Amino acid sequence: MRLFDRMEHGDVLIVTKLDRLGRNAMDIRKTVGLLATSEIRVHCLALGGVDLTSPAGKMTMQVISAVAEFERDLLLERTHAGIARVKASGKRFGRPPVLDDEQKKLVFLRLNEGISISAIAREFNTTRQTILRIKAVMEGADFRP
């Protein structure tokens, strides 16, 4: 923190908004605490110029942190509910498969014929990693075309 290196004991740091002090509520609280240990007061103009290192400022920070945590929990809850709803409808997550089931069977047959992984990847216009992944899945599932 370059600003911290330039500040001295007894200085006052004035910020326009809390988000200028960190990425999230925990980061802001840590920054204010670090500044307070060096006897640097922090004033936030968006909160009416309150000194965040004073008892009233600490209480304000705690309330803001509690609200931020509550909002985060709600967001996570909605996200998980949305994922569950999409899964229940049968939709697939992630990138679409590069090869369809018929092509995967052909890949497995080529592997059994002893054709190199690189040659198979070129034939199906894909990567060696894709072929290796198909091989691992099919061997693990005891796949037989």
Buried (B, 14 or more C-beta within 10 A) or exposed (E): EEEEEEBEEEEEBEBEEBEBBBEEBEEBBEBBBEBBEEEBBBBBEEBEEBBBBBEEBBEBBEEBBEEBEEEEEEEEEEEEEEEEEEEEEEEEEEEEEBBEEEBBBBBBEBBEEEEEBEEBBEBBEBEEEBBBEBBEEBEEEEEEE
